[in-house]
Amino acid sequence: MEEQIALADRMKLIKPSPTLAVNAKAKAMKAEGADILNFSVGEPDFDTPPHVCEAGKQAIDEGFTRYTAVPGIPELREAIVDRYAADKGWKYDADQVQVCCGGKHGLYNMAQALFGPGDEVLIPAPYWVSYPPIVLLAGATPVFVPLSEEENFDLTSDNLNKCVTDKTRGIILNSPSNPTGSIFSAKALETVAQMALEKGWVIITDDIYDTIVYDEGPLAHILDVEPKVKEQTILLNGVSKSFAMTGWRIGYSLGPKHVIAAMNKIQSQSTSNPSSIAQKAALAAVSGPQDFPGKMKESFLPRREYIIGELTSIEGITCVNPSGAFYVFPNFSAYYGKKFNGKVISGSVEMSGYLLEESFLATVPGAAFGADDFIRFSFATSMDAIKEGMKRVKEALSKLD
């Protein structure tokens, strides 16, 4: 039967999140009895800290279950301001903070408030899967800045300049990066800052993985490299990755007052406030002990070393050692063009599908991140799973001819 209700034209521009689609398929196969090892999920394999959970329970017990202010409860916004002042030395006021329903929601609010038809937004590639569709939903055009594996996926003035036009309105930075785990160098950030100052760009810096960094010393950040860009910079962050709170759905954005006010208008007519209960839990996370991310890193480090060692020991596989987050992004292109049972592995989608169907390994194809040569593995899973997973990868690749 032909569908009677026509969809909006904007639906032709976007696709469902491929990471969530892979995760859903893996869960369905597991429910049917398959021994699935899931390397696709982008969340820590830790429980939310007990004191954070208790704050959420207390909120329920105290009846804190009604609407709150659209941009978030004042005490949480103040706590975010205090946290940035203490940790970074960056000064904000509470009305420069919006609390939203996860980091993705903050990005959406920002794009709706700032971008429109005729605007171009620079997105370094590989990129997080949601950046392009969120820009498209605002009516703007994503312009991809290709990054090189040979340069550890760092930005350079050459690849940036090739993508700039008189329509360029802003740039999205994600460091540490999903999917590569790479960090932009201070030199790269200085280049971006100077171009932004000269051309009046908006800088959107997605810092959701900023507490999961393996390199020694402070994380390079554009506000430290060039403080002058603060008034044209939007910070995006949240508690999802730092405190294993992905399901609580609390993100936050910081920026100039008029931009946050515009984002609040968008939020007021879409979701209204984030969950009252989750906000109280986030308050406990932001204002309480900050040792939890360090504990996660202690577990992530040996996993990172093991998975990198195993992947790079496979003939033809190369992989940049991630400086942050909990992903590896190995290059599988040496195996493209090979066959299994007469079926050609022509790219990352086929390779990821092959690993899932034949080896029960859930990964995410690099094509979803704008980099078809690669496959993303999350090492936010147990060491036993990683060891078994790498064994299955080797066996699967050995079957190709």
FIDOLUM-210923 format. One line per 4 residues: number of its first residue (from 1); their letters; for each residue y, z, x of C-alpha. Coordinates in nm, 4 decimals. Layout:
NUM) a) Y/Z/X ~ ...
//
This chain:
1) meeq) 0.0000/0.0000/0.0000 ~ 0.3400/-0.0971/0.1353 ~ 0.5711/0.1928/0.2163 ~ 0.8559/0.2124/-0.0354
5) iala) 1.1014/0.4298/0.1552 ~ 1.2784/0.2511/0.4403 ~ 1.3415/0.4445/0.7593 ~ 1.6761/0.4604/0.9371
9) drmk) 1.7305/0.2090/1.2147 ~ 1.7598/0.4899/1.4690 ~ 1.3853/0.5503/1.4323 ~ 1.3273/0.2242/1.6170
13) likp) 1.4970/0.3718/1.9221 ~ 1.2783/0.6754/1.9808 ~ 0.9148/0.7705/2.0206 ~ 0.7397/1.1063/1.9779
17) sptl) 0.7271/1.3271/2.2870 ~ 0.4366/1.1930/2.5001 ~ 0.3736/1.5331/2.6573 ~ 0.3250/1.6939/2.3162
21) avna) 0.1088/1.3988/2.2078 ~ -0.1232/1.4380/2.5077 ~ -0.1432/1.8123/2.4498 ~ -0.2302/1.7587/2.0824
25) kaka) -0.5051/1.5084/2.1655 ~ -0.6498/1.7388/2.4304 ~ -0.6566/2.0282/2.1835 ~ -0.8261/1.8097/1.9227
29) mkae) -1.0939/1.7047/2.1715 ~ -1.1433/2.0664/2.2760 ~ -1.1836/2.1678/1.9103 ~ -1.4624/1.9121/1.8871
33) gadi) -1.6421/2.0765/2.1793 ~ -1.5149/1.8832/2.4820 ~ -1.4711/2.0826/2.8035 ~ -1.1030/1.9963/2.8403
37) lnfs) -0.8975/2.1040/3.1396 ~ -0.5342/2.0814/3.0334 ~ -0.2888/1.9864/3.3075 ~ -0.0382/1.8407/3.0619
41) vgep) 0.1314/2.1486/2.9258 ~ 0.4814/2.2363/3.0487 ~ 0.4760/2.6118/3.0081 ~ 0.3797/2.9117/3.2227
45) dfdt) 0.0275/3.0439/3.1721 ~ 0.1563/3.4021/3.1512 ~ 0.2154/3.6315/2.8574 ~ 0.5742/3.7177/2.7697
49) pphv) 0.6665/4.0442/2.9497 ~ 0.5808/4.3571/2.7436 ~ 0.9384/4.4888/2.7288 ~ 1.0532/4.1570/2.5845
53) ceag) 0.7796/4.1614/2.3201 ~ 0.8680/4.5199/2.2324 ~ 1.2291/4.4189/2.1756 ~ 1.1127/4.1524/1.9325
57) kqai) 0.8895/4.4004/1.7491 ~ 1.1708/4.6524/1.7340 ~ 1.3988/4.3912/1.5805 ~ 1.1460/4.3391/1.3025
61) degf) 1.0959/4.7133/1.2516 ~ 1.4715/4.7653/1.2280 ~ 1.5115/4.4847/0.9764 ~ 1.7042/4.2586/1.2108
65) tryt) 1.5759/3.9554/1.0216 ~ 1.8849/3.8011/0.8638 ~ 2.1327/3.5317/0.9627 ~ 2.3361/3.5925/1.2763
69) avpg) 2.6504/3.4244/1.4064 ~ 2.5889/3.0524/1.4567 ~ 2.6357/3.0563/1.8379 ~ 2.4150/3.3627/1.8785
73) ipel) 2.4593/3.7372/1.8619 ~ 2.7598/3.8597/2.0664 ~ 2.5551/4.0978/2.2794 ~ 2.3239/3.8177/2.3952
77) reai) 2.6136/3.5894/2.4803 ~ 2.7790/3.8731/2.6730 ~ 2.4523/3.9423/2.8557 ~ 2.4278/3.5760/2.9583
81) vdry) 2.7851/3.5892/3.0884 ~ 2.7060/3.9062/3.2826 ~ 2.3870/3.7580/3.4254 ~ 2.5677/3.4503/3.5606
85) aadk) 2.8443/3.6676/3.7061 ~ 2.5927/3.8926/3.8794 ~ 2.3531/3.6248/4.0013 ~ 2.5845/3.3311/4.0686
89) gwky) 2.9373/3.4657/4.0747 ~ 3.0392/3.2162/3.8060 ~ 3.2884/3.3483/3.5515 ~ 3.2524/3.2628/3.1824
93) dadq) 3.3654/3.4187/2.8558 ~ 3.1321/3.4842/2.5637 ~ 3.2940/3.2055/2.3608 ~ 3.1891/2.9644/2.6341
97) vqvc) 2.8233/3.0321/2.5501 ~ 2.6068/2.8880/2.2770 ~ 2.2593/3.0265/2.2081 ~ 2.0335/2.7649/2.0530
101) cggk) 1.6753/2.6954/1.9444 ~ 1.5397/2.6174/2.2914 ~ 1.6844/2.4217/2.5820 ~ 1.6124/2.0876/2.4145
105) hgly) 1.8286/2.1897/2.1198 ~ 2.1194/2.2659/2.3528 ~ 2.0872/1.9211/2.5057 ~ 2.0863/1.7637/2.1597
109) nmaq) 2.3937/1.9607/2.0485 ~ 2.5755/1.8607/2.3653 ~ 2.4965/1.4903/2.3288 ~ 2.6002/1.4873/1.9639
113) alfg) 2.9275/1.6605/2.0490 ~ 3.0212/1.4456/2.3495 ~ 2.8664/1.0987/2.3411 ~ 2.8800/0.8007/2.1113
117) pgde) 2.8586/0.4198/2.0925 ~ 2.9915/0.2505/2.4039 ~ 2.9226/0.5496/2.6298 ~ 2.6746/0.5251/2.9157
121) vlip) 2.5001/0.8342/3.0511 ~ 2.3398/0.8290/3.3958 ~ 1.9876/0.9719/3.4100 ~ 1.8105/0.9957/3.7479
125) apyw) 1.4535/0.8664/3.7177 ~ 1.1894/1.0094/3.7096 ~ 1.3384/1.2085/3.4225 ~ 1.2321/1.4604/3.1612
129) vsyp) 1.0996/1.2648/2.8655 ~ 1.3590/1.3858/2.6123 ~ 1.6765/1.2869/2.7981 ~ 1.6783/0.9174/2.6981
133) pivl) 1.6005/0.9625/2.3261 ~ 1.8567/1.2410/2.2888 ~ 2.1220/1.0139/2.4428 ~ 2.0096/0.7301/2.2152
137) laga) 2.0267/0.9527/1.9071 ~ 2.3921/1.0147/1.9896 ~ 2.4524/0.6396/1.9813 ~ 2.5073/0.6218/2.3583
141) tpvf) 2.3151/0.4278/2.6223 ~ 2.0949/0.5897/2.8888 ~ 2.1288/0.4249/3.2298 ~ 1.8505/0.5084/3.4718
145) vpls) 1.9227/0.5815/3.8366 ~ 1.5996/0.5085/4.0284 ~ 1.4944/0.7720/4.2808 ~ 1.2558/0.7105/4.5677
149) eeen) 0.9397/0.9022/4.6529 ~ 1.0135/0.8282/5.0195 ~ 1.3399/1.0212/4.9863 ~ 1.1774/1.3140/4.8006
153) fdlt) 1.3373/1.1909/4.4760 ~ 1.6839/1.2872/4.6004 ~ 1.9989/1.1159/4.4739 ~ 2.1931/0.8940/4.7116
157) sdnl) 2.5349/0.7359/4.6849 ~ 2.3755/0.3909/4.7118 ~ 2.1421/0.4227/4.4135 ~ 2.4125/0.6008/4.2143
161) nkcv) 2.6816/0.3389/4.2795 ~ 2.4529/0.0581/4.1654 ~ 2.4377/0.2126/3.8182 ~ 2.7994/0.3110/3.7603
165) tdkt) 3.0159/0.1036/3.5252 ~ 3.3490/0.1550/3.3518 ~ 3.1476/0.2797/3.0527 ~ 2.9863/0.5659/3.2459
169) rgii) 3.0737/0.8876/3.0646 ~ 2.8449/1.1425/3.2229 ~ 2.5345/1.2267/3.4240 ~ 2.2362/1.4527/3.3556
173) lnsp) 2.1031/1.6542/3.6503 ~ 1.7719/1.8408/3.6469 ~ 1.7012/2.0427/3.9596 ~ 1.4306/2.1628/4.0106
177) snpt) 1.3029/1.8574/3.8324 ~ 1.0507/1.8008/3.5612 ~ 0.8344/1.6032/3.6469 ~ 0.8681/1.5915/4.0272
181) gsif) 0.9494/1.9518/4.1188 ~ 1.2099/1.8122/4.3600 ~ 1.5516/1.9650/4.4205 ~ 1.8722/1.7692/4.4676
185) saka) 2.0249/1.8268/4.8087 ~ 2.3734/1.9674/4.8569 ~ 2.4745/1.6267/4.9957 ~ 2.3578/1.4524/4.6778
189) letv) 2.5382/1.7026/4.4585 ~ 2.8560/1.6623/4.6628 ~ 2.8379/1.2870/4.5995 ~ 2.7986/1.3420/4.2258
193) aqma) 3.0795/1.5973/4.2174 ~ 3.3286/1.3735/4.3959 ~ 3.2481/1.0766/4.1732 ~ 3.2734/1.2965/3.8637
197) lekg) 3.6139/1.4289/3.9709 ~ 3.7391/1.0813/4.0491 ~ 3.6103/0.9206/3.7294 ~ 3.6283/1.2094/3.4845
201) wvii) 3.2552/1.2254/3.4109 ~ 3.0860/1.5033/3.2196 ~ 2.8170/1.6707/3.4315 ~ 2.5198/1.8091/3.2409
205) tddi) 2.3046/2.0281/3.4628 ~ 1.9696/2.1315/3.3188 ~ 1.8773/2.4457/3.5119 ~ 1.5755/2.5544/3.3074
209) ydti) 1.3556/2.5879/3.6214 ~ 1.6187/2.7519/3.8420 ~ 1.4231/3.0764/3.8883 ~ 1.1054/2.8953/3.9994
213) vyde) 1.2018/2.7789/4.3489 ~ 0.9737/2.7869/4.6525 ~ 1.2194/2.6954/4.9280 ~ 1.3901/2.9666/5.1279
217) gpla) 1.7573/3.0339/5.0628 ~ 1.9718/2.9802/4.7537 ~ 1.9160/2.6816/4.5281 ~ 2.1803/2.4121/4.5816
221) hild) 2.3918/2.3839/4.2673 ~ 2.6817/2.1563/4.1901 ~ 2.9078/2.4493/4.0892 ~ 2.8590/2.6002/4.4342
225) vepk) 2.8896/2.2711/4.6177 ~ 3.2139/2.1817/4.4388 ~ 3.3598/2.4537/4.2114 ~ 3.6340/2.2160/4.0945
229) vkeq) 3.3895/2.0453/3.8549 ~ 3.3366/2.3605/3.6475 ~ 3.5707/2.2486/3.3687 ~ 3.3768/1.9251/3.3234
233) till) 3.0277/2.0726/3.3576 ~ 2.7848/2.1847/3.0873 ~ 2.5079/2.4233/3.1971 ~ 2.1801/2.4162/3.0061
237) ngvs) 1.9250/2.6927/3.0495 ~ 1.7028/2.9316/2.8567 ~ 1.4322/3.1949/2.8743 ~ 1.1343/2.9644/2.8129
241) ksfa) 1.0229/2.9052/3.1716 ~ 1.1677/3.2134/3.3435 ~ 1.0112/3.4642/3.1042 ~ 0.7154/3.2703/2.9591
245) mtgw) 0.8918/3.2519/2.6226 ~ 0.8407/2.8869/2.5269 ~ 0.7389/2.9715/2.1706 ~ 1.0310/3.2051/2.1116
249) rigy) 1.2642/2.9018/2.1197 ~ 1.5758/3.0425/2.2812 ~ 1.7942/2.8297/2.5041 ~ 2.1620/2.8555/2.5900
253) slgp) 2.4491/2.6390/2.7052 ~ 2.7690/2.7261/2.8939 ~ 3.0778/2.5127/2.9283 ~ 3.4447/2.4664/2.8396
257) khvi) 3.5443/2.6448/2.5192 ~ 3.6337/2.3325/2.3255 ~ 3.2975/2.1725/2.4078 ~ 3.1003/2.4824/2.3062
261) aamn) 3.3088/2.5007/1.9865 ~ 3.2150/2.1406/1.9074 ~ 2.8485/2.2144/1.9797 ~ 2.8721/2.5119/1.7449
265) kiqs) 2.9914/2.2786/1.4695 ~ 2.6840/2.0629/1.5214 ~ 2.4571/2.3676/1.5200 ~ 2.6228/2.5122/1.2100
269) qsts) 2.5317/2.2012/1.0116 ~ 2.1784/2.1611/1.1479 ~ 1.9886/2.4810/1.2273 ~ 2.2561/2.7499/1.1942
273) npss) 2.1666/3.0429/1.4175 ~ 1.8541/3.0691/1.6346 ~ 1.5905/3.3218/1.5258 ~ 1.7419/3.6688/1.5044
277) iaqk) 1.4207/3.8285/1.6294 ~ 1.3870/3.5921/1.9247 ~ 1.7501/3.6588/2.0193 ~ 1.6786/4.0306/2.0520
281) aala) 1.3775/3.9504/2.2698 ~ 1.5919/3.7169/2.4819 ~ 1.8510/3.9930/2.5185 ~ 1.5835/4.2161/2.6693
285) avsg) 1.4816/3.9355/2.9036 ~ 1.8318/3.8478/3.0223 ~ 1.9631/4.2038/3.0542 ~ 1.6436/4.3730/3.1736
289) pqdf) 1.4400/4.3577/3.4973 ~ 1.4511/4.0188/3.6684 ~ 1.1306/4.0453/3.8707 ~ 0.9062/3.8499/3.6325
293) pgkm) 0.9857/3.4994/3.7680 ~ 0.9026/3.6245/4.1172 ~ 0.5638/3.7478/3.9988 ~ 0.4913/3.4077/3.8483
297) kesf) 0.5910/3.2372/4.1733 ~ 0.3440/3.4532/4.3648 ~ 0.0693/3.3058/4.1507 ~ 0.2081/2.9519/4.1511
301) lprr) 0.2394/2.9236/4.5307 ~ -0.1326/2.9201/4.6232 ~ -0.2016/2.6881/4.3302 ~ 0.0679/2.4502/4.4521
305) eyii) -0.0714/2.4492/4.8039 ~ -0.4260/2.3893/4.6828 ~ -0.3494/2.1080/4.4386 ~ -0.1239/1.9282/4.6882
309) gelt) -0.3898/1.9572/4.9577 ~ -0.6622/1.8222/4.7312 ~ -0.4585/1.5343/4.5923 ~ -0.3279/1.4150/4.9286
313) sieg) -0.6801/1.4294/5.0730 ~ -0.7800/1.1485/4.8362 ~ -0.7493/0.8059/4.9954 ~ -0.4514/0.6171/4.8560
317) itcv) -0.2875/0.9168/4.6844 ~ 0.0544/1.0365/4.7992 ~ 0.2442/1.3311/4.6565 ~ 0.5799/1.4934/4.7264
321) npsg) 0.5426/1.8675/4.7763 ~ 0.7417/2.0230/4.4878 ~ 1.0215/2.2591/4.5863 ~ 1.0380/2.4165/4.2406
325) afyv) 0.8976/2.4240/3.8854 ~ 0.5188/2.4036/3.8392 ~ 0.4395/2.0338/3.8479 ~ 0.3031/1.7843/4.0980
329) fpnf) 0.3719/1.4137/4.0561 ~ 0.1148/1.2224/4.2619 ~ 0.1296/0.8450/4.3096 ~ -0.1862/0.6863/4.1679
333) sayy) -0.0745/0.3245/4.1971 ~ -0.3299/0.2473/4.4694 ~ -0.5936/0.2657/4.1964 ~ -0.4179/0.0383/3.9485
337) gkkf) -0.5997/-0.2902/3.8997 ~ -0.9385/-0.1243/3.9440 ~ -1.1930/-0.1239/3.6618 ~ -1.4327/0.1089/3.4850
341) ngkv) -1.6998/-0.0472/3.2639 ~ -1.5018/-0.3693/3.2728 ~ -1.1783/-0.2083/3.1528 ~ -0.8802/-0.2481/3.3872
345) isgs) -0.6675/0.0522/3.4823 ~ -0.3353/-0.1306/3.4724 ~ -0.0926/0.1614/3.4893 ~ -0.0311/0.5312/3.4335
349) vems) -0.1061/0.5220/3.0601 ~ -0.4504/0.3747/3.1215 ~ -0.5124/0.6066/3.4154 ~ -0.4167/0.9148/3.2172
353) gyll) -0.6314/0.7949/2.9275 ~ -0.9229/0.7328/3.1616 ~ -0.8998/1.0829/3.3079 ~ -0.8951/1.2311/2.9580
357) eesf) -1.1757/1.0243/2.8062 ~ -1.4098/1.0168/3.1048 ~ -1.3330/1.3433/3.2863 ~ -1.1827/1.5586/3.0114
361) latv) -0.8624/1.6039/3.2130 ~ -0.5363/1.6110/3.0180 ~ -0.2445/1.4806/3.2260 ~ 0.0803/1.3014/3.1404
365) pgaa) 0.1339/0.9377/3.2412 ~ 0.4298/0.8743/3.4665 ~ 0.5492/0.5975/3.2343 ~ 0.6680/0.8750/3.0015
369) fgad) 0.9055/0.9839/3.2792 ~ 1.0196/0.6347/3.3744 ~ 0.7877/0.6164/3.6779 ~ 0.4669/0.4267/3.6044
373) dfir) 0.3191/0.4700/3.9547 ~ 0.2707/0.8420/3.8965 ~ 0.0776/1.0976/3.6909 ~ 0.2098/1.4467/3.6165
377) fsfa) -0.0140/1.7501/3.6622 ~ 0.1006/2.1015/3.5727 ~ -0.0367/2.3758/3.7950 ~ 0.0583/2.6432/3.5416
381) tsmd) -0.3104/2.7040/3.4894 ~ -0.5808/2.9052/3.6628 ~ -0.6969/2.8351/4.0150 ~ -1.0512/2.7900/3.8835
385) aike) -0.9263/2.5191/3.6469 ~ -0.7356/2.3510/3.9303 ~ -1.0399/2.3503/4.1576 ~ -1.2620/2.2038/3.8882
389) gmkr) -0.9884/1.9583/3.7893 ~ -0.9468/1.8220/4.1408 ~ -1.3242/1.7800/4.1651 ~ -1.3178/1.5771/3.8442
393) vkea) -1.0268/1.3638/3.9675 ~ -1.2181/1.2712/4.2819 ~ -1.5316/1.1899/4.0847 ~ -1.3369/0.9806/3.8330
397) lskl) -1.1610/0.7758/4.1020 ~ -1.4887/0.7175/4.2874 ~ -1.6287/0.5450/3.9760 ~ -1.3581/0.2788/3.9744
401) d) -1.4301/-0.0589/4.1286
//
